[in-house]
């Protein structure tokens, strides 16, 4: 072997780690770089607001907010805006002051069959948002959120669940905005279980507290749906359409789920007045949260102009069934 070839081999060995590190940094930059996206994030002391072409999409609340020190809530979205810029969600409404925009919460939070708090009304429970990364990935706006669940009545506030939530906002297309949620829950101590309300309603999980126009229409796979006091079995998706905005145009919100990531068949808690809309998980019976593989819940929220037919929610559901979340990992499927 000649001296030049030997020198090249030595240099390659020396610089390989540097090249690898450079590649990692380039990948990270491409993940968080804005590129040609129309999305921008603005952060303040309370949370992060997302804009598309200068128009607001939503605000994610990082820091706790309360009413006179009661119902201390964070880790939720409010306001969520319509395509035309109207506010679609409500926060701390008088009838249920613990409702807060788009949120995911459970009444039953247990360790070793002992209640450590109520995440629905935030009693003895706190959610400490420890880290947020915002950026653009393939023209999709992305929030990665790290949350520590703690209880004031469990080991002096020791963290017992780690939550990692990813929110993906796709570019507005034809009066339709897709927002994906991936909520990953991992136990940090053994014996953890969560469940909905301990009654026949069993409500809990992913919720939207939305403004309800007088002409609200509920629609799912097989057509119109009538809300009931107890759970309604309808289909993988539910659309809520009506005159949400000031210009008296029909618009709506749809919530989509997937049978491969949810307890199936899907059940809903629906209300025509003064309440949240809930895709139930897991119901009254609690489910265990693993220390090894996170429990993963996946939903798609669609903000759209027109009604469910004009937005073609059935087609969008089929597309969602095939959608591959970026960087998905091991999961427990219900």
Backbone bond lengths (Angstrom), bond angles and torsions (degrees), N, CA, C in turn:
res aa  C-N    CA-C-N  psi(-1)  N-CA   C-N-CA  omega(-1)  CA-C   N-CA-C  phi
1 X - - - 1.477 - - 1.517 109.49 -
2 X 1.334 117.51 131.33 1.447 121.90 -179.35 1.510 112.04 -72.97
3 X 1.351 117.41 161.00 1.462 121.28 -178.81 1.526 113.02 -62.20
4 X 1.351 116.92 -32.65 1.476 119.16 179.13 1.507 111.80 -66.57
5 X 1.353 116.84 -44.61 1.468 120.84 179.20 1.514 110.98 -63.69
6 X 1.339 116.15 -41.22 1.464 120.07 179.63 1.534 110.48 -62.79
7 X 1.350 114.69 -41.52 1.472 119.24 178.44 1.522 111.36 -62.94
8 X 1.343 116.91 -40.33 1.466 120.85 179.08 1.517 111.92 -62.84
9 X 1.345 116.07 -39.55 1.466 120.03 179.23 1.520 110.39 -65.06
10 X 1.319 117.06 -40.97 1.464 120.54 179.83 1.527 110.25 -64.78
11 X 1.343 116.20 -45.22 1.460 120.20 179.94 1.518 111.90 -62.91
12 X 1.349 116.34 -37.67 1.475 120.26 179.26 1.512 110.67 -63.39
13 X 1.349 117.64 -41.14 1.465 121.00 179.28 1.524 110.51 -65.11
14 X 1.350 115.85 -39.92 1.455 119.54 -178.24 1.516 112.52 -67.22
15 X 1.326 116.03 -38.56 1.464 120.11 -172.77 1.520 113.86 -94.21
16 X 1.314 119.81 -8.28 1.474 121.44 -179.73 1.516 112.23 -56.97
17 X 1.371 118.96 -47.30 1.480 118.17 178.08 1.519 112.33 -61.56
18 X 1.346 116.47 -36.24 1.466 119.73 179.72 1.517 110.83 -65.77
19 X 1.356 115.54 -42.76 1.464 120.28 178.98 1.519 110.75 -63.32
20 X 1.354 116.25 -40.71 1.470 120.63 179.02 1.520 110.21 -62.61
21 X 1.355 116.25 -45.25 1.463 119.92 179.74 1.522 110.74 -62.57
22 X 1.327 116.45 -41.59 1.466 120.49 178.43 1.519 111.10 -60.79
23 X 1.346 117.16 -41.36 1.468 121.13 179.58 1.510 111.22 -63.16
24 X 1.344 116.05 -40.09 1.465 120.02 179.18 1.517 110.25 -64.00
25 X 1.355 115.73 -43.50 1.457 119.50 -179.57 1.520 111.83 -64.80
26 X 1.327 116.50 -38.74 1.470 120.51 177.67 1.514 110.60 -63.93
27 X 1.341 117.05 -42.10 1.469 120.88 178.43 1.516 110.65 -62.39
28 X 1.347 115.73 -43.72 1.463 119.42 179.52 1.519 110.83 -62.97
29 X 1.346 115.66 -40.54 1.459 118.96 -179.91 1.514 110.85 -64.60
30 X 1.338 117.08 -42.06 1.465 120.25 -179.64 1.514 110.72 -65.44
31 X 1.350 116.48 -28.55 1.465 120.16 178.47 1.530 110.47 -69.32
32 X 1.330 116.27 -40.46 1.456 119.15 -173.67 1.524 114.10 -104.87
33 X 1.316 117.52 -0.04 1.464 118.84 179.53 1.523 110.77 -78.83
34 X 1.322 116.48 147.05 1.453 121.04 -177.07 1.526 113.03 -72.26
35 X 1.330 116.99 -33.67 1.451 119.32 -179.39 1.521 110.88 57.70
36 X 1.348 116.20 -132.78 1.458 121.64 -177.92 1.518 112.47 -96.27
37 X 1.345 116.89 14.31 1.456 120.55 -175.08 1.522 111.85 -68.62
38 X 1.334 115.33 150.71 1.461 121.71 173.98 1.519 112.62 -90.41
39 X 1.357 117.10 0.93 1.458 121.76 -178.01 1.524 111.23 -87.38
40 X 1.325 115.09 145.98 1.454 121.79 170.97 1.525 108.88 -141.05
41 X 1.331 116.11 144.92 1.455 122.68 176.00 1.526 109.21 -107.75
42 X 1.328 115.19 141.90 1.464 121.42 173.40 1.520 108.17 -127.78
43 X 1.332 115.78 126.02 1.463 120.07 -176.95 1.519 109.76 -110.85
44 X 1.341 115.62 139.47 1.451 120.81 172.02 1.525 108.78 -130.13
45 X 1.296 117.22 -169.12 1.455 120.04 -176.26 1.508 114.23 -69.29
46 X 1.334 118.93 -12.44 1.458 122.31 -176.03 1.523 113.88 -106.22
47 X 1.333 117.10 -23.61 1.456 118.88 -178.24 1.514 111.22 170.84
48 X 1.330 115.21 -154.42 1.455 121.68 -175.47 1.520 109.58 -129.86
49 X 1.337 115.91 132.71 1.460 121.16 175.94 1.521 109.12 -109.36
50 X 1.324 115.36 139.79 1.458 121.85 179.60 1.523 109.60 -108.96
51 X 1.336 115.53 135.36 1.456 122.27 177.16 1.528 109.23 -123.62
52 X 1.325 115.83 149.62 1.460 121.37 171.09 1.526 107.55 -127.19
53 X 1.309 115.93 119.20 1.466 122.62 -174.65 1.530 111.16 51.63
54 X 1.319 115.22 39.80 1.455 121.42 176.44 1.516 115.48 81.96
55 X 1.339 117.99 -2.64 1.465 121.34 -179.36 1.524 109.75 -103.84
56 X 1.340 118.41 137.58 1.459 120.70 -174.62 1.534 112.89 -67.87
57 X 1.330 115.17 140.26 1.469 122.16 176.60 1.519 109.98 -105.42
58 X 1.351 116.80 -54.59 1.467 121.30 175.51 1.517 109.48 -164.64
59 X 1.334 114.39 169.29 1.460 122.34 172.36 1.515 108.10 -122.03
60 X 1.328 116.51 127.53 1.466 121.92 175.02 1.524 108.16 -99.36
61 X 1.350 115.02 124.99 1.468 119.68 -178.39 1.522 110.61 -91.52
62 X 1.314 114.09 116.61 1.464 120.84 177.98 1.530 111.85 -90.28
63 X 1.332 116.69 -45.92 1.461 121.17 -174.72 1.528 111.15 -86.66
64 X 1.330 117.41 146.83 1.465 120.79 -178.90 1.523 112.79 -61.87
65 X 1.322 114.03 145.36 1.461 122.58 176.62 1.520 107.91 -135.99
66 X 1.324 117.64 147.09 1.463 119.75 -176.31 1.514 110.48 -148.20
67 X 1.327 114.49 173.37 1.458 122.09 171.98 1.518 107.26 -111.73
68 X 1.328 117.08 106.14 1.461 122.38 -179.58 1.531 111.84 52.44
69 X 1.327 115.47 38.89 1.460 119.54 177.19 1.509 114.73 82.15
70 X 1.320 118.17 0.45 1.470 121.73 178.72 1.524 109.50 -106.31
71 X 1.329 115.50 154.30 1.466 121.94 178.84 1.539 110.54 53.36
72 X 1.316 115.13 62.15 1.462 121.03 -178.61 1.527 108.13 -76.94
73 X 1.341 116.15 109.27 1.469 121.13 -171.33 1.525 111.37 -125.62
74 X 1.315 115.03 147.17 1.466 123.00 169.86 1.521 107.03 -157.35
75 X 1.338 116.70 -172.13 1.468 121.03 -179.72 1.533 110.74 62.18
76 X 1.326 115.77 54.02 1.462 120.95 177.70 1.532 109.25 -154.36
77 X 1.316 116.13 169.52 1.462 122.32 179.19 1.520 110.29 -109.14
78 X 1.298 116.51 125.34 1.469 124.08 170.89 1.522 107.88 -170.81
79 X 1.318 117.72 132.06 1.459 126.42 -2.56 1.522 112.72 -81.56
80 X 1.334 114.33 154.47 1.457 122.88 164.14 1.516 106.04 -101.30
81 X 1.352 116.12 133.03 1.456 120.58 -175.49 1.527 111.15 -104.80
82 X 1.328 115.28 148.16 1.459 121.28 173.73 1.526 109.37 -74.41
83 X 1.331 115.68 174.47 1.462 120.27 177.29 1.528 110.52 -59.46
84 X 1.339 117.16 -34.38 1.462 121.83 -178.25 1.521 113.20 -89.80
85 X 1.353 116.93 3.33 1.450 119.93 175.25 1.511 115.86 94.35
86 X 1.329 118.57 7.16 1.463 121.17 176.65 1.526 110.23 -80.14
87 X 1.310 116.93 147.51 1.461 122.03 176.85 1.524 109.72 -77.02
88 X 1.331 116.28 124.54 1.460 121.34 -175.85 1.525 113.38 -98.54
89 X 1.330 117.41 -23.49 1.462 120.60 -173.06 1.520 111.33 -107.98
90 X 1.336 114.30 167.89 1.459 121.88 176.73 1.524 109.61 -125.71
91 X 1.339 114.86 153.76 1.465 121.68 -177.83 1.524 108.98 -133.86
92 X 1.332 116.74 130.13 1.458 122.69 179.52 1.526 112.66 50.49
93 X 1.345 118.57 50.71 1.469 120.06 179.07 1.529 110.95 -66.01
94 X 1.316 116.57 154.13 1.462 121.23 -175.05 1.524 112.27 -61.38
95 X 1.350 117.38 -34.58 1.469 119.82 -176.19 1.523 112.67 -74.32
96 X 1.335 117.10 -32.82 1.469 122.42 177.54 1.528 107.32 -141.78
97 X 1.318 118.57 83.59 1.462 120.77 -170.91 1.524 115.17 -66.47
98 X 1.318 117.88 -8.82 1.469 120.65 177.39 1.529 112.03 -94.11
99 X 1.321 118.99 -2.39 1.471 120.97 172.91 1.518 108.90 -73.37
100 X 1.342 115.66 142.91 1.457 117.96 -175.19 1.522 111.42 -152.46
101 X 1.343 115.97 89.55 1.457 121.45 173.27 1.513 113.73 53.49
102 X 1.324 115.63 -123.94 1.467 122.15 176.53 1.521 107.42 -103.42
103 X 1.317 116.84 118.54 1.464 120.59 -174.07 1.519 110.11 -149.10
104 X 1.318 116.00 166.84 1.461 122.31 177.98 1.523 106.14 -134.91
105 X 1.329 115.54 122.52 1.461 119.37 -170.71 1.523 110.35 -155.79
106 X 1.359 115.14 157.84 1.454 121.78 -177.42 1.520 110.34 -138.19
107 X 1.335 115.53 138.30 1.464 120.75 175.32 1.522 110.93 -69.08
108 X 1.316 115.71 -45.27 1.457 119.94 -174.60 1.534 110.70 -94.75
109 X 1.328 116.09 115.42 1.461 122.80 173.00 1.521 106.37 -130.51
110 X 1.340 115.07 112.24 1.451 120.65 -171.33 1.527 111.36 -123.73
111 X 1.323 115.15 146.79 1.464 122.63 168.58 1.516 107.29 -127.61
112 X 1.330 115.55 121.36 1.482 121.45 -177.45 1.527 110.81 53.42
113 X 1.348 115.75 45.65 1.464 122.61 177.04 1.524 113.59 62.19
114 X 1.317 116.48 23.30 1.459 121.11 174.96 1.525 108.85 -123.85
115 X 1.331 116.46 130.05 1.450 120.58 -179.60 1.530 110.64 -66.95
116 X 1.346 114.95 133.82 1.471 119.59 176.73 1.526 110.87 -114.82
117 X 1.327 116.86 8.48 1.456 119.33 177.73 1.517 112.34 148.55
118 X 1.327 114.22 178.58 1.454 122.54 -177.84 1.522 108.19 -128.69
119 X 1.335 116.60 107.55 1.453 121.06 -177.53 1.510 113.95 -76.12
120 X 1.338 117.41 -12.27 1.462 120.53 179.65 1.525 110.42 -73.45
121 X 1.327 116.28 -46.30 1.465 121.24 179.02 1.529 111.07 -103.53
122 X 1.326 117.09 6.36 1.465 124.38 179.10 1.521 111.60 55.70
123 X 1.320 114.95 50.53 1.456 121.37 176.80 1.530 109.10 -98.52
124 X 1.317 116.43 118.78 1.475 123.96 -178.26 1.531 113.20 64.03
125 X 1.321 117.21 9.41 1.469 121.91 -178.97 1.528 109.42 -119.81
126 X 1.320 115.73 140.63 1.461 120.64 172.27 1.523 108.71 -135.14
127 X 1.330 115.53 149.32 1.458 121.94 178.37 1.527 107.85 -121.17
128 X 1.310 115.07 105.03 1.458 121.45 -176.36 1.522 109.77 -92.04
129 X 1.330 116.56 109.18 1.465 120.81 179.10 1.526 107.45 -78.47
130 X 1.320 116.06 108.19 1.462 120.82 -173.37 1.521 113.36 -90.40
131 X 1.338 117.51 -22.96 1.453 119.14 -176.37 1.524 109.98 -160.41
132 X 1.329 115.90 144.16 1.463 122.37 174.26 1.529 108.25 -138.03
133 X 1.315 115.63 132.02 1.461 121.38 170.46 1.521 107.79 -117.10
134 X 1.317 116.62 129.28 1.458 120.99 177.12 1.517 108.49 -122.24
135 X 1.316 116.30 144.99 1.452 119.99 179.19 1.514 111.33 178.28
136 X 1.311 115.99 -169.70 1.452 122.80 -177.02 1.522 108.93 -120.97
137 X 1.317 115.96 131.89 1.462 122.35 177.87 1.522 108.18 -128.49
138 X 1.331 116.11 111.87 1.466 120.83 -178.83 1.531 111.63 52.56
139 X 1.341 115.26 45.72 1.469 124.49 178.16 1.524 113.59 69.42
140 X 1.328 116.88 7.72 1.463 121.97 176.29 1.523 108.82 -102.59
141 X 1.331 117.30 128.74 1.460 120.94 177.39 1.524 109.18 -73.16
142 X 1.330 116.06 137.27 1.465 119.64 -173.67 1.523 110.97 -135.99
143 X 1.333 115.21 132.86 1.460 123.24 170.75 1.523 108.44 -117.08
144 X 1.325 117.00 126.27 1.460 122.30 172.36 1.521 107.50 -113.00
145 X 1.326 115.41 121.40 1.467 120.96 -170.33 1.524 109.75 -122.46
146 X 1.333 116.73 130.12 1.461 122.85 176.77 1.528 108.21 -108.36
147 X 1.334 116.19 128.89 1.466 120.88 -174.95 1.535 109.80 -133.81
148 X 1.325 116.09 137.34 1.459 122.32 174.13 1.523 109.40 -107.24
149 X 1.341 116.12 123.83 1.457 120.93 175.02 1.520 108.76 -89.34
150 X 1.340 115.11 130.84 1.461 120.55 179.13 1.522 109.80 -134.79
151 X 1.331 115.75 159.20 1.457 121.63 176.36 1.515 108.81 -130.67
152 X 1.327 115.24 135.91 1.462 119.81 179.19 1.519 112.45 -70.17
153 X 1.345 116.90 -13.39 1.470 119.89 -179.31 1.531 111.60 -111.82
154 X 1.343 116.28 17.33 1.468 120.06 176.83 1.517 110.14 -127.16
155 X 1.299 115.93 108.96 1.467 124.04 173.35 1.523 112.94 45.38
156 X 1.338 115.24 51.97 1.469 121.79 174.86 1.531 113.01 55.55
157 X 1.308 115.60 38.03 1.459 119.55 176.07 1.510 114.92 81.30
158 X 1.308 117.05 27.24 1.466 120.71 177.97 1.534 109.94 -67.68
159 X 1.336 116.61 137.62 1.462 120.56 177.38 1.530 110.01 -66.08
160 X 1.346 116.48 130.05 1.460 119.04 -178.20 1.529 113.08 -120.70
161 X 1.336 118.20 -16.69 1.469 121.62 174.28 1.524 108.24 -134.74
162 X 1.320 115.47 136.85 1.458 120.97 171.53 1.522 108.55 -106.45
163 X 1.318 115.74 123.43 1.467 122.04 178.11 1.521 109.66 -107.11
164 X 1.301 115.50 132.84 1.463 121.56 171.99 1.530 107.34 -124.44
165 X 1.312 116.86 110.18 1.461 121.57 -178.39 1.520 110.03 -113.10
166 X 1.325 115.61 132.66 1.459 122.17 175.19 1.519 108.73 -115.02
167 X 1.343 115.68 130.70 1.461 122.33 177.50 1.520 107.62 -118.59
168 X 1.325 116.31 124.13 1.459 122.49 -178.40 1.522 109.27 -117.45
169 X 1.322 116.91 128.13 1.466 121.81 -179.68 1.521 108.26 -117.64
170 X 1.324 115.58 117.27 1.456 121.21 -178.25 1.527 110.16 -85.79
171 X 1.321 117.52 153.92 1.468 120.22 -179.94 1.531 111.92 -58.99
172 X 1.313 115.64 143.35 1.465 121.80 177.31 1.521 109.76 -61.84
173 X 1.333 115.60 128.18 1.464 120.84 -178.55 1.516 109.67 -137.85
174 X 1.321 117.04 118.01 1.458 120.79 175.14 1.511 114.73 56.06
175 X 1.323 117.45 40.33 1.459 120.68 179.67 1.506 114.23 74.59
176 X 1.340 117.81 21.53 1.466 122.49 -178.81 1.522 109.09 -132.38
177 X 1.323 116.38 128.88 1.461 122.13 176.09 1.529 109.15 -120.34
178 X 1.318 116.92 123.34 1.464 123.17 179.03 1.522 109.91 -99.47
179 X 1.337 116.59 131.16 1.463 122.07 177.65 1.530 107.40 -129.34
180 X 1.312 116.52 117.63 1.462 122.17 -177.91 1.522 111.03 -101.85
181 X 1.335 114.58 141.29 1.458 121.56 177.54 1.520 108.86 -122.83
182 X 1.323 116.04 132.97 1.460 121.93 170.41 1.521 106.85 -127.98
183 X 1.325 115.96 113.68 1.463 122.61 -175.59 1.523 107.94 -111.60
184 X 1.334 116.86 117.15 1.460 122.31 -175.86 1.530 108.75 -115.20
185 X 1.326 115.99 122.56 1.457 122.07 -178.84 1.521 109.68 -116.44
186 X 1.327 116.29 126.31 1.458 121.33 179.82 1.526 109.44 -129.40
187 X 1.325 115.69 128.50 1.463 120.68 179.36 1.522 110.50 -74.22
188 X 1.318 115.64 141.09 1.459 121.31 176.39 1.522 111.97 -105.43
189 X 1.318 116.00 -8.58 1.465 122.24 174.79 1.527 107.40 -136.64
190 X 1.320 118.69 155.69 1.469 120.19 -178.78 1.523 112.42 -73.81
191 X 1.337 114.94 158.48 1.457 121.42 171.30 1.509 116.14 84.36
192 X 1.336 118.48 19.55 1.467 120.82 -177.71 1.526 110.38 -89.26
193 X 1.325 115.66 138.22 1.465 121.66 173.53 1.519 108.82 -144.36
194 X 1.344 115.41 151.69 1.462 120.70 178.09 1.525 109.08 -132.53
195 X 1.322 115.49 154.86 1.459 119.95 178.93 1.511 110.83 -159.96
196 X 1.328 114.97 168.40 1.456 120.99 178.00 1.514 111.22 -77.55
197 X 1.325 116.64 -164.01 1.458 120.60 -179.59 1.526 110.06 -61.15
198 X 1.311 115.67 140.87 1.465 120.91 -176.39 1.528 109.67 -84.79
199 X 1.339 114.86 63.62 1.455 122.05 177.25 1.523 108.20 -155.64
200 X 1.325 117.16 -173.12 1.461 120.22 -177.56 1.519 113.05 -65.72
201 X 1.319 117.47 -25.37 1.473 119.94 179.38 1.525 110.92 -70.36
202 X 1.316 117.36 -45.13 1.454 121.49 176.34 1.518 113.99 63.25
203 X 1.335 117.80 26.23 1.465 119.17 -173.38 1.531 111.34 -73.47
204 X 1.317 114.76 147.07 1.453 122.23 179.91 1.512 109.77 158.36
205 X 1.332 116.42 156.29 1.452 121.78 -178.37 1.509 110.45 115.53
206 X 1.337 116.87 -136.18 1.463 122.96 -175.76 1.527 109.53 -84.42
207 X 1.326 116.33 125.84 1.466 121.26 -173.59 1.523 111.36 -134.13
208 X 1.320 114.80 152.35 1.463 121.68 172.27 1.524 107.94 -130.57
209 X 1.323 115.92 115.83 1.458 120.27 172.15 1.531 106.49 -92.78
210 X 1.314 115.63 99.32 1.457 121.20 -175.10 1.521 111.25 -110.23
211 X 1.313 115.66 156.91 1.453 120.06 170.18 1.523 108.03 -67.03
212 X 1.315 116.32 138.82 1.461 119.99 -175.85 1.526 110.35 -114.72
213 X 1.330 117.55 106.39 1.469 120.21 177.19 1.518 110.80 -68.30
214 X 1.318 116.45 160.90 1.464 120.87 -176.70 1.519 112.18 -64.40
215 X 1.339 117.31 -24.39 1.462 120.42 -176.34 1.534 112.45 -105.97
216 X 1.325 116.14 28.03 1.457 121.08 -178.77 1.526 111.20 -57.75
217 X 1.327 116.02 135.28 1.467 122.44 178.01 1.521 108.55 -123.78
218 X 1.332 116.08 129.40 1.455 122.58 177.83 1.533 108.23 -99.53
219 X 1.314 117.42 127.12 1.461 121.35 -178.37 1.519 109.79 -137.34
220 X 1.345 115.47 140.59 1.459 120.05 176.44 1.527 109.09 -137.06
221 X 1.297 116.63 -159.69 1.462 123.04 -171.08 1.523 113.40 -51.21
222 X 1.320 116.24 -43.77 1.467 120.24 -174.43 1.519 113.53 -103.92
223 X 1.332 117.32 18.06 1.451 119.74 176.32 1.514 113.15 113.53
224 X 1.342 117.65 -158.00 1.459 122.26 -176.37 1.530 111.88 -59.71
225 X 1.328 115.40 146.61 1.468 122.73 -179.77 1.522 107.91 -127.10
226 X 1.318 116.14 138.13 1.457 121.14 178.02 1.531 109.54 -104.63
227 X 1.350 118.13 120.69 1.467 120.30 177.67 1.524 112.02 -58.31
228 X 1.333 115.05 147.13 1.450 122.47 177.55 1.516 109.07 -130.86
229 X 1.320 116.19 170.12 1.462 119.83 179.07 1.522 110.94 -65.38
230 X 1.331 116.19 -42.07 1.458 121.26 -179.07 1.529 109.72 -96.64
231 X 1.309 115.40 -174.47 1.454 120.76 -177.52 1.524 111.98 -62.89
232 X 1.330 114.21 145.57 1.461 122.08 177.23 1.521 108.16 -112.73
233 X 1.328 116.12 128.09 1.459 120.77 173.44 1.526 107.60 -92.80
234 X 1.334 115.70 115.71 1.464 118.62 -175.17 1.523 111.08 -127.52
235 X 1.299 117.74 -75.25 1.454 120.80 -177.74 1.507 110.60 -171.77
236 X 1.323 116.00 -172.19 1.462 120.85 -175.79 1.521 112.43 -69.15
237 X 1.346 116.90 -21.36 1.459 119.15 -178.30 1.524 110.60 -134.15
238 X 1.329 113.71 158.56 1.458 120.64 176.31 1.519 107.88 -139.63
239 X 1.344 115.44 130.56 1.455 120.30 179.49 1.522 109.91 -112.27
240 X 1.325 115.23 142.60 1.453 123.03 179.43 1.527 107.00 -124.21
241 X 1.315 117.86 105.95 1.464 121.69 -176.55 1.520 111.02 -122.33
242 X 1.330 115.91 148.15 1.460 122.30 179.28 1.510 109.25 173.42
243 X 1.335 115.81 -169.03 1.463 120.48 179.64 1.529 109.20 -89.20
244 X 1.328 115.50 77.65 1.462 121.14 -178.46 1.527 112.18 -71.53
245 X 1.321 117.12 -33.88 1.458 120.63 -171.18 1.509 114.09 -92.99
246 X 1.321 114.38 178.19 1.458 121.66 -179.23 1.529 112.33 -77.86
247 X 1.339 116.55 -19.09 1.467 119.16 -174.78 1.529 112.81 -93.13
248 X 1.326 117.50 11.73 1.465 124.03 175.13 1.533 111.52 57.62
249 X 1.312 116.94 32.44 1.455 120.69 172.22 1.523 109.06 -97.78
250 X 1.326 116.34 147.02 1.460 120.65 177.31 1.532 108.90 -73.73
251 X 1.318 115.19 131.84 1.452 121.98 174.11 1.526 107.35 -148.88
252 X 1.310 116.90 178.97 1.446 116.41 -176.55 1.509 115.31 -167.94
253 X 1.342 112.83 178.22 1.463 123.97 175.22 1.523 106.82 -130.14
254 X 1.306 116.82 135.91 1.466 121.32 173.79 1.518 108.77 -123.03
255 X 1.337 115.87 144.21 1.465 122.63 174.66 1.513 107.56 -115.45
256 X 1.332 116.58 126.73 1.462 122.17 -178.00 1.523 109.90 -117.66
257 X 1.327 115.84 143.72 1.462 121.74 174.14 1.519 108.41 -127.27
258 X 1.336 115.55 175.89 1.467 119.67 179.44 1.521 109.27 -132.69
259 X 1.334 116.97 135.09 1.466 119.93 -176.68 1.519 113.60 -64.30
260 X 1.325 118.39 -21.39 1.454 119.00 -178.80 1.521 112.99 -84.77
261 X 1.332 117.93 -4.22 1.453 119.75 179.74 1.528 113.08 -128.71
262 X 1.319 117.27 12.09 1.458 119.93 -176.71 1.521 110.52 -136.60
263 X 1.357 114.18 159.75 1.457 116.49 168.36 1.526 106.92 -66.70
264 X 1.292 115.93 132.00 1.462 121.04 -169.45 1.511 110.04 -124.10
265 X 1.315 122.14 140.48 1.468 126.66 2.67 1.529 112.04 -76.56
266 X 1.312 115.29 158.54 1.458 121.52 -176.73 1.528 110.79 -72.69
267 X 1.320 115.44 141.17 1.463 121.86 172.78 1.524 108.96 -121.63
268 X 1.331 114.69 150.32 1.458 121.39 -175.76 1.522 111.13 -127.59
269 X 1.324 115.78 145.77 1.462 122.51 164.47 1.529 106.36 -106.49
270 X 1.333 115.95 117.46 1.466 121.60 -173.96 1.531 109.87 -122.96
271 X 1.319 115.37 144.76 1.456 120.57 -179.58 1.523 110.50 -140.86
272 X 1.334 116.15 139.24 1.462 120.93 176.94 1.522 111.99 -84.91
273 X 1.328 116.71 -23.29 1.461 119.58 -176.65 1.528 110.63 -138.93
274 X 1.315 114.70 144.74 1.468 125.11 167.46 1.525 114.31 39.79
275 X 1.294 117.77 56.07 1.465 120.21 176.03 1.517 109.89 -166.30
276 X 1.332 114.22 168.13 1.458 120.07 177.75 1.525 109.72 -82.81
277 X 1.341 114.53 166.30 1.457 122.86 171.76 1.527 106.27 -111.13
278 X 1.325 117.15 128.02 1.462 121.35 -168.24 1.520 111.40 -130.52
279 X 1.334 116.21 128.16 1.459 121.27 167.44 1.528 105.79 -92.02
280 X 1.307 116.81 112.13 1.458 123.02 -164.27 1.531 111.73 -71.73
281 X 1.324 116.24 129.32 1.456 122.97 169.62 1.515 109.36 -152.10
282 X 1.317 121.44 129.15 1.465 125.24 -8.24 1.521 112.08 -93.15
283 X 1.347 116.24 0.82 1.457 121.24 -172.95 1.516 110.12 105.17
284 X 1.317 115.37 -163.79 1.462 120.72 -175.99 1.522 112.11 -64.58
285 X 1.314 117.44 -39.26 1.463 121.60 -178.40 1.517 110.16 -76.60
286 X 1.319 116.62 124.74 1.452 120.97 -176.97 1.530 111.57 -71.02
287 X 1.347 115.47 154.51 1.454 122.16 174.11 1.523 108.26 -121.14
288 X 1.317 115.65 150.75 1.461 121.12 -179.28 1.525 110.82 -79.60
289 X 1.325 115.55 146.52 1.464 122.56 174.05 1.531 107.30 -108.25
290 X 1.319 116.35 123.28 1.456 122.13 -172.64 1.526 111.85 -80.94
291 X 1.335 115.29 151.87 1.454 121.36 172.64 1.527 111.44 -86.83
292 X 1.328 116.54 -13.41 1.465 120.67 -175.06 1.523 112.56 -101.05
293 X 1.327 116.83 -55.15 1.460 121.27 -179.26 1.528 109.28 -115.05
294 X 1.322 117.27 125.50 1.467 119.07 -177.96 1.524 112.68 -65.76
295 X 1.308 114.99 148.22 1.459 121.57 168.79 1.519 107.60 -79.92
296 X 1.331 116.87 125.91 1.464 120.97 -173.10 1.524 110.02 -118.44
297 X 1.321 116.10 126.28 1.461 122.88 176.81 1.519 107.74 -115.10
298 X 1.345 116.62 133.43 1.458 121.28 -176.44 1.527 110.38 -129.94
299 X 1.318 115.32 130.56 1.449 121.75 -178.79 1.522 109.60 -140.96
300 X 1.307 114.96 156.09 1.464 120.83 171.89 1.524 108.08 -124.13
301 X 1.320 115.09 128.82 1.458 121.88 175.32 1.531 107.51 -105.29
302 X 1.325 116.37 131.54 1.464 120.56 -179.83 1.520 108.75 -118.68
303 X 1.327 115.26 121.06 1.465 121.59 172.19 1.523 106.52 -100.95
304 X 1.327 117.15 125.27 1.465 118.29 -171.34 1.519 112.38 -143.90
305 X 1.318 115.72 157.48 1.456 122.85 167.19 1.533 108.52 -87.91
306 X 1.330 116.03 155.87 1.463 119.71 -178.96 1.511 111.89 75.92
307 X 1.347 115.91 -174.28 1.465 120.46 178.63 1.528 110.38 -93.49
308 X 1.331 116.72 -171.20 1.463 120.45 -175.79 1.523 112.23 -64.64
309 X 1.327 117.68 -34.76 1.468 120.13 179.66 1.526 111.26 -70.85
310 X 1.328 115.58 -43.05 1.459 119.04 179.56 1.529 111.38 -65.64
311 X 1.325 116.78 -33.55 1.462 120.73 176.49 1.520 112.37 -82.24
312 X 1.350 115.78 -12.20 1.475 122.58 -179.98 1.531 111.23 55.48
313 X 1.341 115.80 57.62 1.452 121.21 -178.19 1.532 111.47 -62.91
314 X 1.342 117.23 -33.04 1.467 119.45 177.95 1.521 111.36 -58.72
315 X 1.312 116.54 -43.71 1.459 120.80 178.27 1.524 110.81 -66.07
316 X 1.333 115.94 -42.33 1.456 119.79 -179.61 1.524 111.63 -64.92
317 X 1.334 117.03 -31.63 1.463 120.37 175.34 1.522 110.68 -65.00
318 X 1.325 117.75 -43.27 1.470 121.19 178.13 1.521 111.02 -61.31
319 X 1.326 115.95 -39.00 1.463 119.62 178.15 1.524 110.82 -67.63
320 X 1.324 116.62 -38.52 1.465 120.56 179.63 1.530 111.18 -65.67
321 X 1.330 116.81 -35.38 1.462 120.19 178.76 1.525 111.91 -59.68
322 X 1.336 116.49 -27.95 1.467 121.41 -177.87 1.527 112.46 -98.78
323 X 1.323 116.43 -5.02 1.464 120.37 -173.86 1.523 110.91 -69.69
324 X 1.308 116.79 136.24 1.457 122.45 179.00 1.520 109.07 -106.50
325 X 1.327 115.96 113.87 1.458 120.11 177.26 1.527 109.84 -67.23
326 X 1.321 118.12 136.39 1.466 119.58 177.60 1.521 111.42 -69.15
327 X 1.331 114.91 141.20 1.467 121.76 174.34 1.524 113.36 59.59
328 X 1.338 117.54 33.00 1.456 119.88 176.22 1.518 109.80 -72.35
329 X 1.320 115.84 147.75 1.457 120.63 -178.51 1.508 112.09 -124.14
330 X 1.362 117.66 -164.73 1.465 121.51 179.62 1.519 110.52 -59.29
331 X 1.305 117.16 150.53 1.439 119.69 -177.56 1.522 111.11 -153.38
332 X 1.314 114.81 158.55 1.454 121.88 170.51 1.517 106.55 -99.56
333 X 1.313 118.16 128.17 1.456 121.52 -175.98 1.522 109.96 -105.32
334 X 1.321 116.09 132.05 1.458 121.32 177.13 1.510 109.02 -114.21
